[in-house]
Amino acid sequence: MVRGRTVCTAPNETIKMTRAAQVMRTLTVLVGVATVTELGFASSVSAQANTDARWITAWGTSQQSLGPTMITNATVRMIARVTVGGESVRVRLDNTFGEMPLVIGEAYIGPVMRGARLTPGSNSQIRFGSSGSVTIPVGGTVTSDPIRMNVMARQDLAISLYIPETNVQPSQHSQAYVTSYLSDNGSGNVTSTESSEPFTGTTTSTVWPKSIDVLTESATGSIVGFGDSITDGGCSTLNAHDRWQDWVAVRLYLASPNAHPAMLNEGISGNTVTSEGLQPPPNSPPGLERLERDVFSHEGVTHVVLFMGTNDIRREVSAASLIAGMEEIAERIRARGLTVIGTTIIPRHNRAASGTNTGWTPEKSNIRREVNEWIRNTGSFDSVLDFDAVVRDPDDPDRIAPAFDCDGIHPNPRGYLEMGGSVPLELLTP
């Protein structure tokens, strides 16, 4: 049964170019706002909840595997951009794929000045049950005590974690498209250091942090982009935050700076809806398995944007199986009282095959079109974003338009701008 659904299709080229220009102008305005707004820093006292404020998850990421880099008696400084502002924060750390309990010797959080350097006087200790250290069991998670810290929407924060033990293999999100920092093995605890000097190594993976919650009066809730590499940011620009959901987050802020939702990126490159019968098997927990961890565990979620399916089709799934998996995800989301937004699968024409991967074929394009018609017309969604219509080539609908194409699979940054600019913000109103 169709439930009062809205399908958002691509506008004509003139309107598209106008929208893109508007989004670019709003980004310029946002930079100006961030430049002139006074920053507030952390307090050493425990955060006291404002009666009008509530906890909202303002940044999140999906751990997907064990990282290859071993860490020994060293400090990692992970960079994360929150999408709503508030008066206090708390940090969640996950040891999802860790094969041994993870010992955090000490932890700090502070606003970024540049690179690994923090704003002077801003770094604040993170405590767990009033303790400065914590041990996270295999597969476990821990959330910190609140830290009094005034933060702004779209501000970069640095989470510094001291790892005292030897040859610790991190549980991580592998492709964060944001540069984070590592001190040399054996360099010890430099979590409280605000300078960049100890952090001689870099990584584009996020190791251990899962989310940042903000105690806020301004946030209306949290929207989760639940997807694959096209949400994760394949072909986006390192440190530029120019993925489709980044543009949505900018637009939401500028439309209502004092009352807007957070936007979370819970995408994993190569992710699938299901794992049943896929060849080759998926290389990360499929959407059906990670829904609880990466969506329902967050604070204040109101909407979920489901944007998956291309990797299931590449791995030989049938249209019926993919539709059944999407229906199950939508039903589970709705059972929590949340709004679920479906997204059409964009074109794919990269046909390279290797090993057990049979690549992309015309038959797989037929499956994509069949699934998209179900999403548009009879899918179990409250509304639909037609990203297929936004980025496809009008002369060859099975290809991404050349101006928006990166590699035959992902949009380029210009394509992500079109996608983010096409989202009607009223669909994201709680």
C-alpha positions as CSV (number, residue, x, y, z in Angstrom):
1,M,0.0,0.0,0.0
2,V,1.4,3.4,-0.9
3,R,1.4,5.9,2.0
4,G,1.0,9.5,0.9
5,R,4.4,9.3,-0.8
6,T,6.2,12.2,-2.6
7,V,8.5,11.4,-5.5
8,C,11.1,14.1,-6.2
9,T,12.3,14.1,-9.7
10,A,15.0,16.0,-11.6
11,P,14.3,19.5,-12.7
12,N,15.2,20.9,-16.1
13,E,18.7,22.0,-16.7
14,T,18.1,25.7,-16.2
15,I,16.6,25.1,-12.7
16,K,19.4,22.7,-11.9
17,M,22.1,25.2,-12.7
18,T,20.3,27.9,-10.7
19,R,20.0,25.5,-7.7
20,A,23.7,24.7,-7.9
21,A,24.6,28.4,-7.9
22,Q,22.4,29.0,-4.9
23,V,24.1,26.2,-3.0
24,M,27.5,27.5,-3.8
25,R,26.4,31.0,-2.6
26,T,25.1,29.5,0.7
27,L,28.4,27.8,1.3
28,T,30.1,31.2,1.0
29,V,27.7,32.6,3.5
30,L,28.3,29.8,5.9
31,V,32.0,30.3,5.8
32,G,31.4,34.0,6.6
33,V,29.2,33.1,9.6
34,A,31.8,30.7,11.0
35,T,34.5,33.4,10.6
36,V,32.7,36.1,12.6
37,T,31.0,33.9,15.3
38,E,32.7,33.8,18.7
39,L,33.8,30.4,19.8
40,G,33.0,28.9,23.2
41,F,35.4,26.4,24.7
42,A,35.1,23.5,27.1
43,S,34.7,23.7,30.9
44,S,36.5,21.4,33.3
45,V,33.2,21.0,35.3
46,S,30.6,18.3,34.4
47,A,27.9,19.4,32.0
48,Q,24.6,20.3,33.5
49,A,21.6,19.6,31.3
50,N,19.5,22.6,30.2
51,T,15.9,21.8,30.7
52,D,15.1,22.9,27.1
53,A,18.0,21.0,25.6
54,R,18.3,17.3,24.6
55,W,20.9,15.0,23.3
56,I,21.1,14.7,19.5
57,T,23.7,12.7,17.6
58,A,25.6,15.3,15.5
59,W,28.2,13.1,13.8
60,G,28.5,9.4,13.2
61,T,30.4,6.9,11.1
62,S,30.2,3.2,10.4
63,Q,33.0,0.9,11.5
64,Q,33.4,-1.8,8.9
65,S,36.7,-3.8,9.5
66,L,40.0,-4.1,11.3
67,G,42.6,-1.6,10.1
68,P,46.0,-2.8,8.8
69,T,48.0,-0.3,11.0
70,M,49.2,-1.5,14.4
71,I,49.3,1.1,17.1
72,T,51.8,0.8,20.0
73,N,52.0,3.2,23.0
74,A,50.8,6.1,20.8
75,T,48.0,8.7,20.4
76,V,45.5,9.0,17.6
77,R,43.7,12.3,16.9
78,M,40.5,11.7,14.9
79,I,38.8,14.7,13.2
80,A,35.0,14.8,13.1
81,R,32.6,17.6,11.9
82,V,29.4,18.0,13.9
83,T,26.3,19.2,12.1
84,V,24.4,20.9,14.9
85,G,25.7,23.1,17.7
86,G,25.1,22.9,21.4
87,E,26.4,23.4,25.0
88,S,27.9,20.0,25.8
89,V,29.2,16.9,24.0
90,R,29.7,13.2,24.7
91,V,31.7,10.8,22.6
92,R,31.0,7.1,21.8
93,L,33.8,4.7,21.0
94,D,33.3,1.3,19.4
95,N,35.5,-1.8,19.4
96,T,33.2,-3.6,16.9
97,F,35.8,-5.6,15.0
98,G,38.5,-5.6,17.7
99,E,39.9,-9.1,18.5
100,M,41.1,-8.0,22.0
101,P,39.7,-5.6,24.6
102,L,40.7,-2.1,23.8
103,V,42.4,0.0,26.5
104,I,42.0,3.7,26.2
105,G,44.6,5.2,28.6
106,E,43.4,8.8,28.3
107,A,41.2,10.8,26.0
108,Y,40.6,14.5,25.1
109,I,38.4,16.5,22.8
110,G,38.8,20.0,21.4
111,P,38.0,22.2,18.4
112,V,40.3,22.1,15.5
113,M,42.3,25.2,14.5
114,R,44.2,23.7,11.5
115,G,45.2,20.2,10.8
116,A,46.1,18.4,14.0
117,R,46.5,21.8,15.8
118,L,43.7,22.8,18.3
119,T,42.5,26.2,19.4
120,P,44.6,27.2,22.4
121,G,43.0,26.6,25.7
122,S,40.2,24.4,24.2
123,N,41.3,20.8,24.8
124,S,39.2,19.0,27.4
125,Q,39.5,15.6,29.0
126,I,37.0,12.9,28.3
127,R,35.9,10.8,31.2
128,F,34.0,7.5,31.3
129,G,32.1,6.9,34.5
130,S,34.3,9.6,36.1
131,S,37.4,7.7,35.1
132,G,40.1,9.1,32.8
133,S,40.6,5.6,31.2
134,V,38.3,2.9,30.0
135,T,38.5,-0.7,28.6
136,I,36.1,-1.6,25.8
137,P,35.4,-5.3,25.4
138,V,35.6,-7.2,22.1
139,G,32.6,-6.1,20.0
140,G,31.7,-3.5,22.7
141,T,30.8,0.2,22.8
142,V,31.2,2.9,25.5
143,T,29.8,6.4,25.7
144,S,31.6,9.1,27.7
145,D,30.4,11.3,30.4
146,P,29.1,14.7,29.2
147,I,31.8,17.4,28.5
148,R,30.8,21.0,28.9
149,M,31.8,22.5,25.5
150,N,30.1,25.1,23.3
151,V,30.2,23.9,19.7
152,M,28.8,25.3,16.5
153,A,27.1,23.5,13.6
154,R,29.7,22.3,11.1
155,Q,32.6,22.7,13.4
156,D,35.5,20.3,13.3
157,L,36.4,18.6,16.6
158,A,39.4,16.4,17.4
159,I,39.1,13.3,19.5
160,S,42.5,12.3,20.9
161,L,42.9,8.7,22.2
162,Y,46.0,7.3,24.0
163,I,46.6,3.6,23.2
164,P,49.1,2.3,25.8
165,E,49.3,-1.3,24.7
166,T,51.4,-3.0,22.0
167,N,50.3,-3.9,18.4
168,V,46.7,-2.8,18.8
169,Q,44.8,-3.3,15.5
170,P,42.0,-0.7,15.3
171,S,38.3,-1.2,14.5
172,Q,37.8,1.4,11.8
173,H,35.8,3.1,9.1
174,S,38.2,2.8,6.2
175,Q,37.4,5.7,3.9
176,A,36.4,8.7,5.8
177,Y,37.5,11.3,3.2
178,V,38.8,13.4,6.1
179,T,42.4,13.6,7.3
180,S,43.1,12.4,10.8
181,Y,46.4,12.1,12.7
182,L,48.7,9.7,14.5
183,S,51.7,10.1,16.7
184,D,54.7,7.8,16.2
185,N,54.6,4.3,17.9
186,G,56.3,4.6,21.2
187,S,55.7,8.4,21.5
188,G,53.3,7.8,24.4
189,N,50.4,10.0,25.7
190,V,50.1,13.3,23.9
191,T,46.3,13.6,24.1
192,S,46.3,16.8,26.0
193,T,48.8,18.5,23.6
194,E,47.1,21.2,21.5
195,S,49.9,21.6,19.0
196,S,50.3,19.5,15.9
197,E,54.0,18.6,16.4
198,P,53.6,15.1,17.9
199,F,51.3,14.0,15.1
200,T,53.7,13.1,12.4
201,G,51.4,10.5,10.7
202,T,48.1,10.9,8.8
203,T,45.3,8.6,7.9
204,T,42.0,8.9,6.0
205,S,40.4,6.2,8.2
206,T,38.4,6.9,11.4
207,V,39.6,4.5,14.1
208,W,37.4,3.8,17.1
209,P,35.1,6.9,17.4
210,K,31.6,6.0,16.4
211,S,29.6,9.1,17.2
212,I,29.4,12.5,18.9
213,D,26.2,13.6,20.7
214,V,25.5,17.3,21.3
215,L,23.3,18.7,24.1
216,T,21.4,21.2,22.1
217,E,18.3,23.5,22.0
218,S,18.6,24.2,18.3
219,A,18.5,20.7,16.7
220,T,15.1,19.4,15.7
221,G,16.4,15.8,15.3
222,S,18.9,13.7,13.4
223,I,18.7,12.4,9.8
224,V,20.7,9.3,8.9
225,G,22.1,8.8,5.4
226,F,22.2,5.0,5.3
227,G,24.0,3.8,2.2
228,D,27.1,2.6,0.3
229,S,30.0,4.4,-1.3
230,I,27.8,7.0,-3.0
231,T,26.9,8.1,0.6
232,D,30.3,7.3,2.1
233,G,31.8,9.7,-0.5
234,G,33.5,7.8,-3.3
235,C,35.1,10.3,-5.7
236,S,34.4,13.2,-3.3
237,T,37.3,15.6,-2.4
238,L,39.5,14.9,0.6
239,N,38.6,17.3,3.5
240,A,36.2,19.3,1.3
241,H,32.9,17.8,2.7
242,D,31.3,17.9,-0.7
243,R,29.2,14.7,-0.6
244,W,25.5,14.9,-1.3
245,Q,24.5,14.8,2.3
246,D,27.1,17.5,3.1
247,W,25.3,19.8,0.8
248,V,22.0,18.9,2.4
249,A,23.5,19.7,5.8
250,V,24.6,23.1,4.6
251,R,21.2,23.9,3.2
252,L,19.4,22.8,6.4
253,Y,21.6,25.0,8.5
254,L,21.2,28.1,6.3
255,A,17.5,27.6,5.9
256,S,17.1,27.7,9.7
257,P,20.3,28.3,11.7
258,N,18.5,28.2,15.1
259,A,16.3,25.1,14.5
260,H,17.6,22.5,12.1
261,P,18.4,18.8,12.1
262,A,21.7,17.0,12.2
263,M,22.8,15.1,9.2
264,L,24.7,11.8,9.7
265,N,26.8,9.8,7.2
266,E,26.4,6.1,7.8
267,G,27.6,5.0,4.4
268,I,30.1,2.2,3.8
269,S,31.9,1.7,0.5
270,G,30.7,-1.5,-1.2
271,N,27.8,-2.0,1.2
272,T,24.8,-4.1,0.3
273,V,21.2,-4.4,1.5
274,T,21.5,-8.1,2.2
275,S,24.1,-10.9,2.2
276,E,22.0,-13.8,0.9
277,G,23.3,-15.4,-2.3
278,L,25.6,-12.6,-3.3
279,Q,28.7,-13.4,-5.4
280,P,31.2,-12.4,-4.4
281,P,30.1,-12.1,-0.8
282,P,29.9,-8.6,0.6
283,N,33.0,-7.1,2.3
284,S,31.1,-5.3,5.1
285,P,28.1,-5.9,7.3
286,P,25.0,-5.5,5.1
287,G,22.3,-2.9,5.8
288,L,19.9,-5.5,7.3
289,E,22.6,-6.5,9.9
290,R,23.9,-3.0,10.8
291,L,20.6,-1.2,11.1
292,E,20.5,-1.4,14.9
293,R,24.2,-0.3,15.3
294,D,24.3,2.5,12.7
295,V,20.8,3.9,12.9
296,F,18.7,3.0,15.9
297,S,21.5,3.5,18.4
298,H,21.8,7.2,17.6
299,E,20.1,9.9,19.6
300,G,17.1,11.9,18.2
301,V,16.8,10.2,14.8
302,T,13.7,11.3,13.0
303,H,14.4,10.3,9.3
304,V,16.4,7.7,7.5
305,V,17.4,8.0,3.8
306,L,17.9,4.5,2.4
307,F,20.3,4.7,-0.6
308,M,21.7,1.2,-1.4
309,G,21.3,-1.5,-4.0
310,T,23.9,-1.0,-6.7
311,N,26.4,-3.4,-5.0
312,D,23.7,-6.1,-4.5
313,I,22.9,-5.9,-8.2
314,R,26.7,-6.1,-9.1
315,R,26.8,-9.3,-6.9
316,E,24.1,-11.0,-8.9
317,V,21.1,-10.4,-6.8
318,S,17.6,-10.6,-8.3
319,A,15.2,-7.7,-8.4
320,A,12.8,-9.6,-6.1
321,S,15.5,-10.4,-3.5
322,L,16.7,-6.8,-3.4
323,I,13.2,-5.4,-3.2
324,A,12.4,-7.8,-0.3
325,G,15.5,-6.6,1.6
326,M,14.6,-2.9,1.1
327,E,11.0,-3.6,2.3
328,E,12.4,-5.3,5.4
329,I,14.6,-2.3,6.2
330,A,11.8,0.2,5.6
331,E,9.4,-1.8,7.8
332,R,11.9,-2.0,10.7
333,I,12.5,1.8,10.4
334,R,8.9,2.6,10.4
335,A,8.3,0.3,13.4
336,R,10.5,2.6,15.4
337,G,8.2,5.5,14.5
338,L,10.8,7.0,12.1
339,T,10.3,8.5,8.6
340,V,11.9,6.4,5.8
341,I,12.9,8.0,2.5
342,G,13.8,5.8,-0.4
343,T,16.3,6.7,-3.1
344,T,16.5,5.5,-6.6
345,I,19.7,3.7,-7.7
346,I,21.8,5.8,-10.0
347,P,23.2,4.5,-13.3
348,R,26.3,2.4,-13.5
349,H,28.3,1.5,-16.6
350,N,31.7,0.4,-15.3
351,R,31.7,-3.2,-16.6
352,A,35.2,-4.3,-15.5
353,A,35.2,-7.9,-14.2
354,S,37.9,-9.5,-12.2
355,G,38.1,-12.9,-10.3
356,T,34.7,-13.9,-9.1
357,N,33.3,-10.4,-9.8
358,T,31.3,-10.5,-13.0
359,G,31.2,-6.8,-13.3
360,W,28.3,-4.8,-14.7
361,T,26.2,-6.0,-17.6
362,P,23.1,-4.8,-19.6
363,E,21.1,-7.4,-17.7
364,K,22.1,-5.7,-14.4
365,S,21.0,-2.3,-15.8
366,N,17.6,-4.0,-16.4
367,I,17.4,-5.1,-12.8
368,R,18.3,-1.5,-11.6
369,R,15.5,-0.1,-13.7
370,E,13.0,-2.6,-12.3
371,V,14.0,-1.9,-8.7
372,N,13.8,1.9,-9.4
373,E,10.3,1.6,-10.8
374,W,9.2,-0.2,-7.6
375,I,10.9,2.5,-5.4
376,R,9.1,5.3,-7.4
377,N,5.7,3.7,-7.6
378,T,5.0,1.0,-5.1
379,G,7.9,1.1,-2.6
380,S,7.3,1.0,1.1
381,F,8.6,4.6,1.6
382,D,7.2,7.8,3.0
383,S,8.8,9.7,0.1
384,V,11.3,9.2,-2.6
385,L,14.4,11.0,-3.8
386,D,15.0,10.3,-7.5
387,F,18.8,10.6,-7.7
388,D,18.7,8.5,-10.8
389,A,16.8,11.2,-12.6
390,V,19.1,13.9,-11.3
391,V,22.4,12.5,-12.6
392,R,21.6,10.2,-15.5
393,D,22.6,11.1,-19.1
394,P,19.4,12.1,-21.0
395,D,20.9,10.6,-24.1
396,D,21.8,7.3,-22.4
397,P,19.8,6.7,-19.2
398,D,22.1,3.7,-18.2
399,R,25.0,6.1,-17.8
400,I,25.8,9.0,-15.5
401,A,25.8,12.3,-17.4
402,P,29.4,13.1,-18.4
403,A,29.4,16.3,-16.5
404,F,28.5,14.5,-13.3
405,D,30.5,11.2,-13.8
406,C,33.7,10.2,-12.0
407,D,34.3,6.6,-12.8
408,G,31.1,5.1,-14.3
409,I,29.9,4.2,-10.7
410,H,30.2,7.4,-8.6
411,P,29.2,11.0,-9.2
412,N,32.0,13.5,-9.2
413,P,31.8,16.5,-6.8
414,R,29.7,18.4,-9.3
415,G,27.3,15.5,-9.4
416,Y,27.1,15.3,-5.6
417,L,26.2,19.0,-5.6
418,E,23.3,18.3,-8.0
419,M,22.1,15.5,-5.8
420,G,22.3,17.5,-2.5
421,G,20.7,20.5,-4.2
422,S,17.7,18.4,-5.4
423,V,16.5,17.3,-2.0
424,P,13.4,19.2,-0.9
425,L,14.1,20.3,2.7
426,E,10.5,20.0,3.7
427,L,10.8,16.2,3.4
428,L,13.3,16.3,6.3
429,T,11.0,18.3,8.7
430,P,10.2,16.2,11.8
